[in-house]
């Protein structure tokens, strides 16, 4: 008998369904079905669980087959396949994380170029000056402020590095929050009272508030997505509503709290 046939026979002798065995082992029913039909084999940990559940031994489940391989050899073979599968999963996960991190960096570079195209103001510059310059007379206030203080690149690192660790929802939220914060900061930043504070521009406060809020909400989304994320899930809709209201609240608070002109 093969390993799968023995698992099936032991399950039937114990009067258990596949669902019950799956529940006791901690896997899906489909996994048990694949074991019994020899489409896959349980890893070493699950093999010992099965032996305990059926009241038998691993040696019995792995009794020498027609090939003459001993239980020890079969356990070692299962262990090697298990480790190989784990290594392959790690490689795929690292590749996905790296690609997503590069996508986040690419998103920031697109924002950077968009800022150069739509955020340029004042006197014209050379091609290199247009691409790399941070002259206050060349760039709009908020966009130029983020570049001159290197906040733009720090924010990019804050967004991209967690993606390398698998925090893709966090990174995506931070990138989206940065873009929205920059847009709303430029549109809603100028203070009509003409206060000297912030050069009559409160975009920095709007950007900072929204980006910080996005970082927090990115962490919350990672928690929500722990068990899987679906577009129709109630948690996602609640999160989206809170995110939208939070962004609007930041703009309202900054605009309403902007001090009158002074100095």
C-alpha positions, -999 to +999 in steps of 0.1 A: +000+000+000+011+035-007+013+062+019-019+078+006-038+044+007-027+038+043-039+073+053-072+066+037-075+031+053-066+045+088-091+073+084-118+049+074-109+024+102-112+053+127-146+062+113-135+098+105-144+119+075-118+139+055-132+171+070-126+158+105-091+147+098-084+181+081-098+199+112-076+179+136-044+183+115-051+219+107-052+218+070-079+220+043-101+190+032-085+193-002-051+187+013-063+154+028-078+144-005-045+150-022-027+129+004-050+100+000-048+101-038-010+104-037-011+138-055+010+152-026+024+140+007+020+154+042+051+172+056+069+156+085+050+176+111+016+166+097+028+130+093+034+127+130+000+144+137-017+118+115+000+090+133-012+104+166-048+109+154-050+074+140-034+059+171-006+043+150+031+051+143+049+068+115+068+036+108+035+019+101+023+047+077+057+046+060+062+008+060+085-003+032+068-003-001+076-023-032+106-001-038+121-014-005+127+021+009+127+022+047+106+045+069+137+065+078+145+070+041+109+080+034+109+105+062+142+120+050+128+122+015+096+139+028+118+163+047+139+172+017+108+178-004+094+199+024+125+220+027+127+224-011+091+236-012+097+261+016+128+274-002+108+278-034+080+296-015+106+320+000+121+327-034+086+335-049+077+356-019+110+376-020+105+381-058+070+394-053+081+417-025+110+431-046+088+437-076+062+455-055+089+476-038+102+486-073+066+494-083+063+517-053+096+534-062+083+537-098+052+554-085+073+580-067+093+586-098+061+592-117+050+617-091+084+633-093+081+637-131+045+649-128+057+675-103+083+687-128+057+688-156+028+704-137+045+718-107+070+741-124+066+778-118+085+809-124+114+814-147+124+786-172+154+765-168+177+742-188+168+706-193+190+694-164+179+723-143+143+714-150+149+677-142+171+681-111+169+717-100+152+728-067+153+765-071+124+781-052+118+803-081+114+773-104+092+750-084+058+754-067+061+758-029+051+724-016+067+703-042+100+723-040+099+722-002+096+684-002+126+681-025+148+707-009+145+691+025+148+656+011+114+647+026+103+634-008+130+607-008+125+599+029+088+594+022+097+571-007+119+550+016+092+548+042+068+535+016+091+512-003+112+495+023+083+478+041+073+462+008+105+442+009+093+427+041+060+418+026+040+448+039+025+455+005-008+470+017+011+494+039+034+504+011+006+509-014-014+530+011+016+552+019+022+558-018-014+566-025-015+589+006+016+607-005+002+614-039-032+626-025-014+647+002+008+664-024-022+671-047-044+685-019-015+703-003-009+722-036-046+729-042-057+738-007-024+750+008-024+787-001-038+807+028-061+835+016-052+857+046-016+859+033+000+850+066+038+853+066+040+819+084+047+792+058+051+819+031+013+821+028+012+784+021-001+757+045+004+728+020+032+714+042+008+709+071-019+693+048+007+670+033+023+661+066-011+654+082-024+633+053+008+613+048+011+605+086-025+595+086-019+573+055+010+555+073-012+547+103-040+535+080-016+514+060-007+496+092-044+491+099-050+477+064-022+452+069-041+439+100-074+438+081-058+420+052-042+394+075-069+368+067-073+379+030-087+410+015-118+411-008-132+442-026-166+435-012-155+429+024-171+450+050-138+457+067-124+472+035-154+495+030-152+507+066-115+513+062-120+532+029-147+554+045-125+562+075-095+570+052-116+594+031-131+611+061-096+613+077-081+630+046-110+655+045-106+662+082-069+670+079-077+695+051-105+711+071-086+713+104-055+729+087-076+754+067-098+762+097-069+765+121-047+786+099-037+817+119-046+852+107-019+873+090+007+886+113+042+900+113 
